């Protein structure tokens, strides 16, 4: 009998449910009790908790865990948001272990076949001195080089793959359609857009630019597995300081440059990016070679990595903020 994907956080923290969920990875264990920890709720809910087991516990069975799901009151009109967890749950269930990238260790992940609600249980790396970053965390060119190595591994090990599962389809066009021009204008005109020069505060131009980029993605070759949302806030640094990729809601198949161009655009100030971009791109291509991939030529790579919306895209908006941090 399959295990029901929970609708509510309280269901996840039930010892009987956790015994069945964790028992799929560690047969024979019994969860005696659960100690709830901090909870962060935005669109998704991230809840940390500690598990206590009965009897002898085999080596490798975790005690400190974190669950991520979409546990809002769906009667309030947010029900559609729960499907955002489907790609991430599928990534952890089917691809994370073979991807080669540093990411959260997953102990259970599944999707409700009716509601499409995806739930993931991972290690609580905060107890291992991990540091989670946000979109404006300071980030140096040397750190960018390290994280580009992870993207090269992710891309290289799936280079030329079909990746034709529906949950790996391109999402840029649908994301922009869902966000819409009113939200883009609001971002430029509100606190998020503070400090953005008036000369590039053009929501319509951004909308049109992203549309042109989105039109390229379904037919761009070669395809590989993309993180899809490669800004600094979707990284954490583990206890040894190495960057790890997290938040896989936009995982998808597509051209390598979508991750690389976005990451280069949003991690550094415009001045620092101009100074280091060529070296960082060369570093990415070298790491791609070490995965056995014949990379694009230098001229093609330079041209493709700059395929981000003209004017001011979301990545450049973050860069403008970086002038002030």
N, C-alpha and C positions, 0 to 999 in steps of 0.2 A: 504494500500500500504506500502510495507516494505521500510525502509530507506536505501539508498545506502551507503555502506562503502566507505569512501573517499579515493582517491588515493593520494591527495596532502594536505599538511598542510593548505593551503589557504582555502580549502573546509571546514575543521574542524572549522576554525575560522570565518566562515560566520555566522552571526546572525540567518539567516533563517534556516540553517542546524542545528545549535545548539538548536534552539527553538524546532524543531522536535525531536532531539535526547534526550534532557533533559526532554522534555514533556512526554516521555514514563515513566519516573520515577515521574515527577511532572506535572500532567496534568493541562493545562491552563496557564502555564507560557509563557512569551514572552521575548526573549532576545533582548534588544534594541541595545547593542553595545558590542564589545569585545576589550579589551586592551591587545595586545600581550606582553609576557614577555620573559625571557631568553629561549634560545633554545640550546639544546645539541644534536649534531648529530654524531653518530658513525655508526654502522650498523643500529641501530634503531634511531628514532628521539624522543626526549622527549622535549615537549614545554609547558611551563607554561603560563597561561593567566588568566585574570580577566574578569568576565562577569557582565554587568549591565543590570538590568531587567526593564521592564515597569510595572507600577502599584504596587499594594501591593504584596509582595512576602511571601509565606507561610514559616513558621519556618522549618529549615532544608535544604532549597534550597541553594546550595553552590555558592559562588562568585569566590573563588580562585580554579582553576582547573589545571590539567595537562593532556595532551594527549600523548599517546605513540603509534607510528606506524612506518611503514617502507616506508618513503616518498621520498626515493632517486630517482634519475632519472633512471628509470628501463631500459632505452635504453642503459645504460652503462655496461650491463652485470650483474647487481646486482639483477635482477628480482627474482631469486630464493630465495634471502634473505627475501623477504616479507612474505613468508610462515612461517618464524620463529615465527611470532606473533600469529599464530593460537592457539597453546596450551594455551598461556597466556590469550588470549581473551576468550577462552572457559572456563578456570578456573574461571575467574572473572564473567563470565556470569552464570555459572551453579554450582560452588562449593565453591566459596570464603565465602559466607555468612554462609554456614553450616559447614565449615571446623573447625571453632573455633579458628583459629590462628589470631594473630594480623597482619594485612596487610593493604594495601591501601583501603580506601572505594571507591568502583566503582559506577559510575553513568551511564555509558553506555559502552557496549562492544559487538562487533560483528565481523563476518568474512565474507568477500566477497565470495559467493559460487563459483565464477568462478576463481578468481585469488588466493584465499585462504589468502588474506591479512587480518590480524587481527589488530584491532584498539581498544584501551581502553582509556576511560576518567575517571580519578580518582580525588580525592581530592589532592590539592597542599599542602602537609603537611609541606613543607618548610616554609610556612607562619605561622605555628603553632610550630615553634622552633624545628622541627625535624632535625636530623643530619644524613646524608647519609654517609655510610662508604665505603671504597675501600678495595681492596684485601690485602693491607698491613697496614690497620688501626690497632693500638695497641688494643689488646683484652685480657682480663684477664681470668683466670680460673673461677672466679665467674660469669663473663659475659657469658662464654661458658655454664655454668650451666643454666643460664636464657634462652639462646636461645635453648638449648636442651629440655627445657620444652615445647617450641613451637613446636618443631619437634615431641615430644611425643604426644601432642594434635592432630597434623595433622595425625600422624600414627594411634593413638589409635582410633580415631573416624571413621576410614575407615579400621580397621584391619580385614583381611579376606574377604574384598570386592572383587567382580569380576573385576571391573575396566577394562572392556573389550572394551571400546570405542577406536577406532583407534588412536585418538590423545593422549591416555594415554599409548601407547605401549613403551617398553624399548627403550632407545635412545643411550646407551653407544656405542654399536657397530657401528651404523650409524654415530655417531659423530666422532669416531676415524677414520672411513673410509673416511669421508669428510675432516678431518684435514690432515691425512696422515703422513707418515714418514718424508717427507721433511720439513713440518712445525715443527714437534717435534725436528728434528735435528737443525733447525734454532733457535728454542727457547733455546736449550742448548748452542748453539754456540754464540748467540747474547747477548744483554744487559739483557734480561729476565733471562738468566741462569748465570749471573754474581755471583760468590761466590759459585756456586754448585761444590762440590768436584769432581775431575776428576774420582774418583773410581766409581761414580754412574752416570756419564754422558754418558748413554748408551741408545740411542733412540730405538734400536731394542729390547732391553730387556724390556723397558717400553711398547712398542707396543705389545709384546707377553704377558706380564703380564695383560695388560688391556683386551686383547682378551680372556684370560682365565676367567677373572672376568665377562666379557660381556656374555660369554656362559652360566653362571649360572643363569642370571637374568630372562629369560623368564619362567623358571620352578620353581624358588624359591618360597617357601611357608612359612608362610602366606604372602599374598600380602597386601599392603596398599598404600595410596596415598603418593608419595614422592615429595619433592620440586625438587630434581634432580640436583641442582647446589649449594650446601650448603656451599659456602665460605663466608667470612666476607663481601665481597663487595656486596653481595646480602641481606644485612641487613640495616635497618636504626633504629636509636634510636628516639623514639617519644619525645614529649616535657617533659615527666616525666622520660625519660632515659631508658624506657623499649625497648628491641629489638623487631623488627617487620620484617617479611619476605617480600621480594620484588623480582621482576624479576622471573616470573614463566614460562619462555620459555621452560624449560626442565621438567616441571611437568609431572609425569608419575606414573604408577603403578609398584610396585616392592618390594623387601625386605627392611625392616627398616634400615638395616646396611649400605646401600648405602649412605643415608643421614648422619647417625651418624658417621660412619667411616671417611667420607670425612670431616665433620665439625670438628671432633677431630683432624684430620691430618693437617688442613690448618689454624687453628686459633691460635695455640700456637707454641712456639719454641719447637724443639725436646726434650730439657731438661725438659721444663715445662710440656709437654705432658706426658712424662714418669712418672713424679712425680704425676700427677693429674688424669691420664686417668682412673684408676680403680674407683676412687671416682666419677668422672663425669659419667661414664657408669652406675654405681649403681644409681646415681641420675636420669638418664634417665629412667631406668627400674622401679624405684619407681613411677615416674610420669606416666609411662605407666600403672602401676597397678591402679592408681587413676582414669584412664579412663575405668576401668572395664576389663582390658585385663590381661590374664594369660601370663606373659612375658616368654621369653626363659629362660632356666636355666642359672645360672651364667657362667658355662663352655661354653655352646653354645654361649652365648652372647659375651664372650671374644673372642672366635674363630671367630665368624661371623663379629664382628666389626673391626677385623683386615684384613678382606678380601678387602684389597686395594692392588694395584699392588706392587709387590716386587721391591726393589731398590728404585727408586725415581719417584713417581707419581706427578701429578700436585699439589696435596695438600702438599706433602713434599717439592716441589720446593718453594712454598710460605713460608714454615717453614724455609727453608734455608735463605731466604731473611730476616726473622724475627730475625735472629742472628744479623743483622746489623741495626735494627730500634729500 
